[in-house]
Amino acid sequence: MTIDKVNVGGVKYSIYLKKNLIEPDSHQPVWGYTDYARSAIYIDSKLNKQHIKQTLIHELVHAMLWEAGAVDGYNDDKLVNPLGNMLYSVLNSNNLKI
């Protein structure tokens, strides 16, 4: 993956690939998480290329909702999962670069 920064609602988020990613709050292994205070997205580098892209899109949906002020939905995976999956599908099916 060549993306290292992305602008979300005027905020530049840095993207980091790290092995054996652990979510700080739950202390559970995860594919990715977003640190809003640091404007950073972390993705497990051990994932295959497709899953890295899917996880990036998923985390970007979290960040977009956060930056949009959607305080009731930004961390709701029942909302984020389908939005992320559909956005990934649209981008991938239309050969848009991610």
Secondary structure as GFF3:
##gff-version 3
##sequence-region A 1 98
A	DSSP	beta_strand	5	8	.	.	.	ID=ss1
A	DSSP	beta_strand	11	18	.	.	.	ID=ss2
A	DSSP	beta_strand	32	35	.	.	.	ID=ss3
A	DSSP	beta_strand	40	44	.	.	.	ID=ss4
A	DSSP	alpha_helix	49	67	.	.	.	ID=ss5
A	DSSP	alpha_helix	77	93	.	.	.	ID=ss6
###
